[in-house]
Amino acid sequence: QEDTWRFEGHDVQRTSASGVCLEGPLRPLWHATATTPIRERPASYTHVVVTETDVIAVGARGRASTLHALDLTGVHRWAHDDRHDMHWGYWPMVVGPLAALNDDPVCFLDVASGKVAHRFGADSWGQLAADDERFYWTNTWHIHGPPLHLVAATIGTSKILWEQSRHGGTIAMDVKDDLGGVTLDGGAVFQVASYQAMPLAGVAAFEPSTGQERWRRATRPIGFMSAGGGRLYVVERGAHRERRLVARSQRDGEEVWSLAVKGAQGASPLVASGLVVVDTEPGVVIAVDAVSGQERWRFDLDVKRTTQVGHETSLAAAANDTLVVTAGPEIVLLALSTGALRWRGPLTGKPLHSPVLAGGRLYAVAGGEIWAFEGSRAF
C-alpha cells in the first residue's frame, strides 16, 4: 500500500509493476481539472507520478509544458509554467526533494515549494531517469538548444558529468530522435533511439559513472524499453516493417528472442511475474513468457485507442496478480497470470490513459483531468 510511482513505468527499469494491491469494483474518489490564468492558453494534464504525499503532474497551457503539484485529495498546490512553445507530453519524475521535467525545458523543482532548483535551458525533450548518484536525460530534437544527446548530471549540484550519442550540427532541426528513451538496470544506462538517419538508430549501453560506451546495436526501435532479469524488452520494426517484441541481452545487446505483435504501442513493455506484456492498437493485450518468448495469453479488449496523447501508457501491474488496463472510458482488471477477466467498468465519460498505482489507489488521466480511484478494499 505504501508503494509510490515516481518515474514513467513506475521505476527506472520501466517495468510498470507496483507493490500496490487492487481489487474491483473500482469507484472514483476525486478528479482535478487543470486551470489557466489566460483564457487563450487552455490547460490540461497529461501524466502523473505519485509520492507518499504528492501527485506531480505534467500538463500544458496552450502549447507550453507545465509542472504541477497536488495533494492526495486533489487540491492544487503549485504550478510551474515556463511559457515555452512545444509540449510533447514526456513524463515527469520525482527524486528525493526534486520534481523534474524534460519537455522544453529541462528543469528540477523543489517539490515542497515549486521553486526552480536547477534549470538547463529550453529546446530539450526526452525521458528522465536517476540512480542514487546521478540524473540522466536525453534530447530528441536539435533546434536552438542542445544537440541530440544522452546526458548524466550529479544529484545535488546537477553538474554535467558526461555526454554521449551526440548528434546535430549548426543548422536547426537537422536531426531528430523519435524516442529519446533511457532505462537503468544491472549497473548500466541503456538508451533507445530512433533517429531519422537509420545508421544511428538502435539501442546502446553505457557505464553510469563515466559514460563509456559498452556496446551499441543498430535496430529499428519504435517504442521505449524496459529491463529485468538481465534482458531488455523493446518493440522493434523488422525487415519487412512488421512489429516485433524483442528481448535482448543486457550484456552485449544481442537478440535473445522475438515475437510478432501486430500494432504494438510505443510504451515500454510491462515486466512482472515472469511475463512481458504489451498492448496493441487493435485493442488486444498480449502476455509473453519473459524467458522463452512464447505467448502465454491474449485478451481482446474490443476497444481501439482514441486518446492520441503523447507518450500515453495503458498498463500497470498490481501486486495481487492483477493487470490494470485502460480501455476507452473503462478500466479493465485482468488476472496477470492467466489473462482471465476479473472486473471491468466505465468510470469516466472520456478515454482514460497512463494508469499509475500508488498508496493503495489507481490514478489515471482522462480528457486532460486527473482521476483517482479506489478498489473494494485496501490490502
C-alpha positions as CSV (number, residue, x, y, z in Angstrom):
1,Q,0.0,0.0,0.0
2,E,2.9,2.4,0.6
3,D,4.4,1.9,-2.8
4,T,5.0,5.1,-4.9
5,W,5.2,5.7,-8.6
6,R,8.0,8.2,-9.3
7,F,9.0,7.5,-12.9
8,E,7.4,6.7,-16.2
9,G,6.9,3.0,-15.9
10,H,7.0,3.1,-12.1
11,D,10.8,2.6,-11.8
12,V,14.0,3.2,-13.8
13,Q,13.7,-0.3,-15.3
14,R,10.3,0.9,-16.7
15,T,8.5,-2.3,-15.5
16,S,5.2,-0.7,-14.7
17,A,5.0,-3.2,-11.8
18,S,3.7,-1.8,-8.5
19,G,3.6,-3.1,-4.9
20,V,0.0,-1.9,-4.6
21,C,-2.8,-4.4,-4.5
22,L,-6.1,-3.5,-6.3
23,E,-9.4,-5.3,-6.4
24,G,-12.6,-4.4,-8.2
25,P,-15.1,-2.9,-8.3
26,L,-13.5,0.5,-8.5
27,R,-15.0,3.8,-7.7
28,P,-13.9,7.4,-8.3
29,L,-12.5,9.3,-5.3
30,W,-11.9,12.6,-6.9
31,H,-10.9,14.3,-10.1
32,A,-8.9,17.5,-10.8
33,T,-9.2,19.9,-13.7
34,A,-6.3,22.0,-14.9
35,T,-6.7,25.8,-14.7
36,T,-5.1,28.7,-16.5
37,P,-4.9,32.4,-15.8
38,I,-5.1,33.2,-19.5
39,R,-8.2,32.0,-21.4
40,E,-6.3,31.9,-24.7
41,R,-3.9,29.2,-23.2
42,P,-6.3,26.3,-22.5
43,A,-4.9,24.0,-19.7
44,S,-4.8,20.2,-19.4
45,Y,-3.0,17.5,-17.5
46,T,-1.1,14.8,-19.4
47,H,0.6,12.3,-17.0
48,V,1.1,12.0,-13.2
49,V,3.6,10.4,-10.9
50,V,2.8,9.9,-7.2
51,T,4.8,10.1,-4.0
52,E,3.8,9.4,-0.4
53,T,2.4,13.0,-0.1
54,D,2.0,14.5,-3.6
55,V,0.7,14.0,-7.1
56,I,3.1,15.5,-9.5
57,A,1.6,16.2,-12.9
58,V,2.9,17.3,-16.2
59,G,0.5,19.3,-18.4
60,A,0.1,22.0,-20.9
61,R,-1.2,25.6,-21.1
62,G,-1.6,26.3,-24.8
63,R,1.5,24.8,-26.4
64,A,3.7,25.2,-23.3
65,S,4.6,22.4,-20.9
66,T,3.7,22.9,-17.2
67,L,4.5,21.0,-14.0
68,H,2.1,20.9,-11.1
69,A,1.9,19.6,-7.5
70,L,-1.4,18.4,-6.0
71,D,-2.0,16.8,-2.6
72,L,-3.5,13.3,-2.3
73,T,-7.0,14.8,-2.1
74,G,-6.6,16.5,-5.5
75,V,-6.1,20.0,-4.1
76,H,-3.7,22.0,-6.3
77,R,-0.6,23.3,-4.5
78,W,1.6,25.0,-7.2
79,A,2.2,25.3,-10.9
80,H,5.4,25.9,-12.9
81,D,4.9,27.5,-16.3
82,D,7.9,28.4,-18.5
83,R,5.7,29.6,-21.3
84,H,7.7,27.9,-23.9
85,D,6.1,26.7,-27.2
86,M,6.2,23.0,-27.6
87,H,4.7,20.3,-25.3
88,W,5.3,16.7,-26.3
89,G,4.0,15.1,-23.2
90,Y,7.1,13.5,-21.7
91,W,6.6,12.2,-18.2
92,P,7.9,13.9,-15.0
93,M,10.0,12.2,-12.3
94,V,10.5,12.7,-8.6
95,V,13.9,12.0,-7.0
96,G,14.2,12.9,-3.3
97,P,13.0,16.5,-2.8
98,L,13.1,17.3,-6.5
99,A,10.5,17.0,-9.3
100,A,11.9,17.1,-12.8
101,L,10.6,17.7,-16.3
102,N,12.3,17.3,-19.7
103,D,9.7,18.7,-22.0
104,D,11.0,22.2,-23.0
105,P,12.8,23.0,-20.8
106,V,14.9,20.6,-18.6
107,C,14.2,21.8,-15.1
108,F,14.3,20.5,-11.5
109,L,11.9,22.0,-9.0
110,D,11.6,21.7,-5.2
111,V,8.5,19.5,-4.6
112,A,7.5,21.4,-1.4
113,S,7.6,24.9,-2.9
114,G,7.6,24.6,-6.7
115,K,10.7,26.8,-6.9
116,V,13.3,26.1,-9.5
117,A,16.4,24.3,-8.1
118,H,18.3,23.6,-11.4
119,R,17.5,24.6,-15.0
120,F,19.3,23.5,-18.2
121,G,17.5,25.7,-20.8
122,A,14.9,25.2,-23.5
123,D,14.5,23.0,-26.5
124,S,15.0,19.7,-24.9
125,W,12.6,16.8,-24.8
126,G,13.1,13.2,-23.7
127,Q,12.8,10.6,-20.9
128,L,14.3,11.1,-17.4
129,A,15.9,8.6,-15.0
130,A,18.0,8.7,-11.9
131,D,20.1,6.4,-9.7
132,D,21.5,7.1,-6.2
133,E,24.2,9.4,-7.6
134,R,23.1,10.8,-11.0
135,F,20.3,12.2,-13.1
136,Y,20.1,11.1,-16.7
137,W,18.1,12.5,-19.6
138,T,18.0,12.7,-23.4
139,N,17.3,15.3,-26.0
140,T,15.3,14.3,-29.1
141,W,15.4,17.3,-31.3
142,H,18.2,19.7,-32.1
143,I,16.6,23.2,-32.7
144,H,18.2,26.2,-31.0
145,G,19.2,24.4,-27.8
146,P,21.4,21.4,-27.1
147,P,22.1,18.7,-29.7
148,L,20.7,15.2,-29.6
149,H,22.4,13.5,-26.7
150,L,22.3,11.4,-23.6
151,V,23.4,13.3,-20.5
152,A,24.4,12.4,-16.9
153,A,24.5,15.0,-14.1
154,T,25.4,14.8,-10.4
155,I,22.5,14.7,-8.0
156,G,22.8,17.7,-5.6
157,T,24.8,20.0,-7.8
158,S,23.4,18.9,-11.2
159,K,26.9,19.4,-12.7
160,I,27.0,17.7,-16.1
161,L,29.3,14.6,-15.8
162,W,29.3,13.2,-19.3
163,E,27.5,13.4,-22.7
164,Q,27.1,10.5,-25.2
165,S,25.3,9.9,-28.5
166,R,25.8,13.5,-29.5
167,H,24.3,14.4,-32.9
168,G,23.4,17.7,-34.5
169,G,25.4,20.4,-36.2
170,T,24.9,24.2,-36.6
171,I,21.7,24.0,-38.6
172,A,18.5,24.0,-36.6
173,M,16.2,20.9,-36.9
174,D,19.0,19.0,-38.8
175,V,18.4,15.7,-36.9
176,K,15.6,14.2,-34.7
177,D,15.1,11.2,-32.5
178,D,11.5,9.9,-32.4
179,L,12.0,8.2,-29.0
180,G,14.7,9.6,-26.6
181,G,14.4,6.7,-24.1
182,V,16.7,5.9,-21.2
183,T,16.4,2.9,-18.9
184,L,18.6,1.8,-16.0
185,D,19.3,-1.8,-14.8
186,G,22.2,-4.0,-13.8
187,G,24.7,-1.2,-13.3
188,A,24.2,0.2,-16.8
189,V,22.5,3.0,-18.6
190,F,20.6,1.9,-21.7
191,Q,19.5,4.2,-24.4
192,V,16.9,3.5,-27.1
193,A,16.8,5.9,-30.1
194,S,15.0,6.1,-33.4
195,Y,17.0,8.7,-35.4
196,Q,15.8,9.9,-38.8
197,A,19.2,8.7,-40.1
198,M,18.9,4.9,-39.8
199,P,22.6,4.1,-39.2
200,L,22.4,6.0,-35.9
201,A,19.2,4.3,-34.6
202,G,19.1,1.4,-32.1
203,V,19.9,0.5,-28.5
204,A,23.1,1.2,-26.6
205,A,24.6,0.6,-23.2
206,F,26.9,2.9,-21.2
207,E,28.9,2.9,-17.9
208,P,26.9,5.1,-15.5
209,S,29.9,6.9,-13.8
210,T,31.9,7.7,-16.9
211,G,29.6,7.4,-19.9
212,Q,31.9,4.9,-21.6
213,E,30.0,3.0,-24.3
214,R,29.8,-0.7,-23.6
215,W,28.0,-1.7,-26.8
216,R,25.6,-0.5,-29.5
217,R,23.2,-2.4,-31.7
218,A,21.7,-1.0,-34.9
219,T,17.9,-1.8,-34.8
220,R,14.6,-0.1,-35.7
221,P,13.0,0.5,-32.3
222,I,9.5,2.1,-32.3
223,G,8.9,2.2,-28.6
224,F,10.6,2.7,-25.2
225,M,12.5,0.0,-23.4
226,S,12.0,-1.9,-20.2
227,A,14.5,-4.1,-18.3
228,G,14.7,-7.1,-16.0
229,G,16.3,-10.4,-15.4
230,G,19.4,-9.5,-17.4
231,R,17.4,-8.6,-20.5
232,L,16.0,-5.6,-22.3
233,Y,12.5,-5.6,-23.9
234,V,11.5,-3.3,-26.7
235,V,9.2,-3.3,-29.7
236,E,11.1,-3.0,-33.0
237,R,10.3,-2.9,-36.7
238,G,11.5,-5.8,-38.7
239,A,13.0,-6.0,-42.2
240,H,9.5,-6.0,-43.7
241,R,8.2,-3.3,-41.4
242,E,6.4,-5.8,-39.2
243,R,6.4,-5.1,-35.5
244,R,8.2,-7.4,-33.1
245,L,8.6,-7.6,-29.4
246,V,12.3,-8.3,-28.9
247,A,14.3,-9.4,-25.9
248,R,18.0,-8.5,-25.9
249,S,20.8,-9.4,-23.6
250,Q,21.9,-6.6,-21.3
251,R,25.5,-7.9,-21.5
252,D,26.0,-7.4,-25.3
253,G,22.7,-6.3,-26.8
254,E,22.3,-9.5,-28.8
255,E,18.8,-10.6,-29.6
256,V,17.6,-13.5,-27.4
257,W,14.1,-13.9,-28.9
258,S,11.4,-12.0,-30.8
259,L,7.7,-12.4,-31.3
260,A,5.5,-10.7,-33.9
261,V,3.0,-8.3,-32.3
262,K,0.6,-6.6,-34.6
263,G,0.3,-2.9,-33.9
264,A,2.1,-2.8,-30.6
265,Q,2.2,0.5,-28.8
266,G,5.2,2.7,-28.1
267,A,5.2,2.4,-24.3
268,S,7.8,0.3,-22.5
269,P,6.6,-3.3,-22.3
270,L,5.3,-4.2,-18.8
271,V,7.5,-6.7,-17.0
272,A,6.1,-8.6,-14.0
273,S,5.8,-12.1,-12.6
274,G,7.9,-13.7,-15.3
275,L,5.8,-12.1,-18.1
276,V,6.3,-9.3,-20.6
277,V,3.0,-7.7,-21.6
278,V,2.2,-5.3,-24.4
279,D,-0.9,-3.5,-25.6
280,T,-1.7,-3.2,-29.3
281,E,-3.6,-0.7,-31.5
282,P,-6.3,-3.3,-32.3
283,G,-7.1,-3.4,-28.6
284,V,-5.5,-6.8,-27.8
285,V,-3.3,-7.3,-24.7
286,I,-0.6,-10.0,-25.2
287,A,1.4,-11.6,-22.4
288,V,4.7,-13.4,-23.3
289,D,6.9,-15.6,-21.2
290,A,9.9,-13.4,-20.4
291,V,12.4,-16.3,-20.7
292,S,11.3,-18.2,-23.8
293,G,9.3,-15.5,-25.7
294,Q,6.3,-17.9,-26.0
295,E,2.9,-16.3,-25.9
296,R,1.1,-17.2,-22.7
297,W,-2.2,-15.5,-23.2
298,R,-4.1,-12.7,-25.0
299,F,-7.2,-10.7,-24.2
300,D,-9.3,-8.8,-26.7
301,L,-10.5,-5.5,-25.1
302,D,-12.8,-4.8,-28.1
303,V,-11.7,-1.1,-27.8
304,K,-9.4,0.8,-30.1
305,R,-7.0,3.6,-29.0
306,T,-8.6,7.0,-29.1
307,T,-6.8,9.5,-26.9
308,Q,-3.7,10.4,-29.1
309,V,-1.9,11.8,-26.0
310,G,1.9,12.0,-26.3
311,H,3.7,9.0,-24.6
312,E,0.5,7.7,-23.1
313,T,0.6,4.2,-21.5
314,S,-2.3,1.8,-20.8
315,L,-0.9,-0.9,-18.5
316,A,0.0,-1.2,-14.8
317,A,0.6,-4.4,-12.7
318,A,-0.7,-4.6,-9.2
319,A,0.9,-6.9,-6.6
320,N,-2.1,-9.3,-6.2
321,D,-1.7,-10.9,-9.7
322,T,-3.8,-8.1,-11.3
323,L,-3.2,-6.3,-14.5
324,V,-4.8,-2.9,-14.9
325,V,-5.7,-1.8,-18.5
326,T,-7.2,1.4,-19.6
327,A,-9.7,0.8,-22.4
328,G,-11.5,3.9,-23.6
329,P,-13.6,5.2,-20.6
330,E,-13.3,1.8,-18.9
331,I,-10.8,0.3,-16.5
332,V,-10.3,-3.5,-17.1
333,L,-8.8,-5.7,-14.4
334,L,-7.3,-9.0,-15.6
335,A,-5.5,-11.8,-13.8
336,L,-1.9,-11.2,-14.8
337,S,-1.0,-14.9,-14.7
338,T,-3.8,-16.1,-17.0
339,G,-5.5,-13.1,-18.7
340,A,-8.9,-14.0,-17.1
341,L,-11.3,-11.1,-16.7
342,R,-11.7,-10.0,-13.1
343,W,-13.7,-6.8,-13.5
344,R,-14.3,-4.0,-16.0
345,G,-16.4,-0.9,-15.9
346,P,-16.9,2.6,-17.3
347,L,-15.6,5.1,-14.8
348,T,-15.4,8.4,-16.8
349,G,-17.1,9.7,-19.9
350,K,-13.8,10.2,-21.6
351,P,-11.0,7.8,-22.6
352,L,-8.5,7.0,-19.8
353,H,-4.8,6.6,-20.2
354,S,-1.5,6.5,-18.3
355,P,-2.6,4.4,-15.2
356,V,-0.4,4.7,-12.1
357,L,-0.7,2.7,-8.9
358,A,0.4,4.3,-5.6
359,G,-0.7,4.3,-2.0
360,G,-3.5,1.8,-2.5
361,R,-5.1,3.9,-5.3
362,L,-5.2,4.0,-9.0
363,Y,-4.6,7.3,-10.8
364,A,-5.2,8.0,-14.5
365,V,-5.8,10.9,-16.8
366,A,-9.0,11.4,-18.9
367,G,-9.8,14.4,-21.1
368,G,-7.0,16.4,-19.5
369,E,-8.2,15.7,-16.0
370,I,-6.6,13.7,-13.2
371,W,-8.8,10.9,-11.8
372,A,-8.2,9.0,-8.5
373,F,-9.9,5.6,-7.9
374,E,-10.0,3.2,-5.1
375,G,-10.9,-0.5,-5.1
376,S,-13.3,-2.6,-3.0
377,R,-10.7,-3.0,-0.3
378,A,-7.1,-1.9,0.5
379,F,-4.6,-4.7,1.2
